[in-house]
């Protein structure tokens, strides 16, 4: 009987404590002003010890807003309550990411989260062991985010059977294009930009009429117009790496990998670039120029980027009537790893980093802060659920590498978007192809030394050709091709062709 009374008493205390704890949990959820209760419950289920406060070290691409620290302080207030952590954001500038990004991954610095993409060489970095495999950890610490990934997106992100990043789930038909000032086009009597030559006419008019402006707005990491030339001629960068000249023509059903520097027309392209350089369509010091805000700050007459950059520039300078002209012959649905977030192998707090990423991807209050800023100060939501920016100088919507966790569920179309944005989106959709190579992820291990040598050769010999620095472009192209071959281009093509053929055979549709 005594034992029964003791057990009854213990059960009563346990139930009472359970009710008290449940009540406290509910109060905290309300105070957090966001849907974070599931994350906290998840932390309990996984027995994460969050008693020790940690600072997460995150790297993003670009540069911060004037009010970014103010916004981040609000994020950290919430984050400390929810998972007993704060986050420090570091930036890799646009002009430096090609060199600084790989150095960061190789440095061993404890980095908990980093933006990752095909254009930051995600696949090759993953195979080098730069990132942590997260498929098991995510089941515990970011289950909702893991469930969001579609089967195709998972396949595109997977490397050798492991998930090395959380891909953003925002898909659109992407294309890089010419972003120009409509007011200047009207001034020069130019109606449209359909191709590279039309863009050249615009640059020429800028030189002759507004010489105080940098015509092209290119910087050291732009790489020139080589990718624009390739895309306009229907080539697809099959290796999805920066500085790769290895392409597949989307008009060639044989899926033969070619070296762009040995294709018809490339010699004429480099001659054109020599003429453009001589005509001062860009600065002679372009390879040392790191000012990635020339266009938005009124120092340049154009920019080479995507429709999101166009939208941001239009919103900031409606009086310029900023226009966007797609460049590519074909467009494709953006790949899963066009944008994503990865946890480097050097991470000190991978579990807490995944919990933070879960909040960014599934809690709109966190998403809105790092994407749109502080509500009432930087933006407001209109009655028709659109975004009205209030302080573009303080914090411009989607301007600060929130693309790594961009969400179709939380996305808000700005009310000040260009009036023809739907027309441009339809234009891109009409050009779209089903990309048969979307799920192809090359394994560079058999040719890693050749790829490293190739990267150096392209930077040393191709970039000067792209900017018209070489006095005799025909001779410069010959030297480039010779150097590429000496670096092992034939071996790279043979290995990549073997892998591509195997991929296509395994994924053949009837």
C-alpha positions, 0 to 999 in steps of 0.5 A: 500500500505504501509503495502504491501511495509513493508511486501515485505521488510520483505520478502526480508530481510528474504530471504536474511538472509536465503540465507546467513545462507544456505551459512554458513551451506554449508561452515561449512559442507565442513570444517568438512571433513565429512558427518555431514550436516544431523546431523546439519539439524536434530539438527535444526529440533529438536530445540536442544539448542546447544548454551552451550558447553557440555562435554560428559562423556563416558565409554569404556571397555579395556585400551587406545592406546598410541596415544588415547588422540591425536586421541580424540583431533581430534574427539573433534575438529570436535565435537565442530564444529558440535554439540558444544560438546567434549567427555571425555573417561574413561576406565573400565579395562578388569580385573575389568569390572565384579565389576566396571561396575555395580558399575558405573551404580549404582553410579549415576555418570552422564554418557552420553554413555557407552559400553553395551553387553550381557556379561556386563549383558545388559538385567538385567541392563536395567530392573533395570533401569540403562539405558535410554529408547531411542526409542523416543529420537532417532527418533529426535536425531539419526534417521539414526541410528534408521533406521539401526536397523533391525527388529530382532536386534530391538527385541533382544535389546528391553526390556519390550517394550523399546529400551535401547541401539543402537546395533552395526550392524556388525554380524558374526559367533562368537566363543571364541577360543584358540589363540596360537603362531604358532612358539611355536607349531612348536617348540613343534611338535604340529599340531593342537588344536581340544579340551581342551586336545589338549590345555593342551598339548600346555600348558604343552609344554610351562611349560617344554620348555619356563617356562619364559612365562605364559602358559595361559595368563588368568587374574582375570576376565577370569573365567577359562575354564568353558565356554570353557568346556560348549561350547565345549559340546554343551551347550548354556548360556540361560540367557546370563549373566556373572557367570550364570551356567544355560544352554540349550543343543543345542542337546536337543530338549526339551529346558530343562534348566539345572545347568551346575554344576549338569551335567555329565562330570563336575566333571571330568572337575574340576579334570582336572583343579586341575591337570592343576593348580598343573602343573602350567599352570597358575599363582597361583596369577591369581585371582589378576592378572590384566595384560590383555596385557600379550600375546601381550607383549610377557609375555604369550604363549596363550590367550583365546578370539575371532577371532578379538583378534587373528587378532590383535595379528597376525598383531602386531607379524607376526613373531609369526605366531599367530594361532586361533583354534575355541572351540565350538561345534556349533557357532551362528550368534552374537546376536544384543547386543553382542556389543552396546552403551547405555545411562545411566539413569544418563546421563546429556546430552542424546540428545547430546550423541545421536547426537554424537552416530549418527555421530559415526555410520553414518559419516565415518570420525568420525568412522575412527578416533575412530576405526583406528586412524589418517589417514596418521599416524596410517593407510592408505587406499590401492587402493583396499579399504583395511586398512594398519596399519602404527603404531600398537604401537600408535593406533591398528585398532579396538583395543579400544572398537569401537565395540559398533558402529562397522559398516559393511559399514565402516569396512575395512579388514586389509591387514596384517590379518592372511592368513587363516582368510577366512578359519577360518570364513568358519569353523565357518560358517560351524558349525553355527546353527540357534539359536532358543533362540536368541530373548529370553530376560529373565526377572530377576525381579521375581528372582532378589534376588536369582540371586544376591546371585547366583552371589556371590556364583559362584565367591566364590566357582566356580572360585577357582574350575576352577583354581584348588585351591581346594584340593579335587575338588569332595568335592568342587563341592558338596559344590558349588552345595549345595551353589547354591541350597541354593541361590535359583537355583531351583527357578531360573530354574523354573522361567526361564523355564516358561519364555522360554517355553512361548517364544518358544510357542509364536515363534513356526514356522510351 
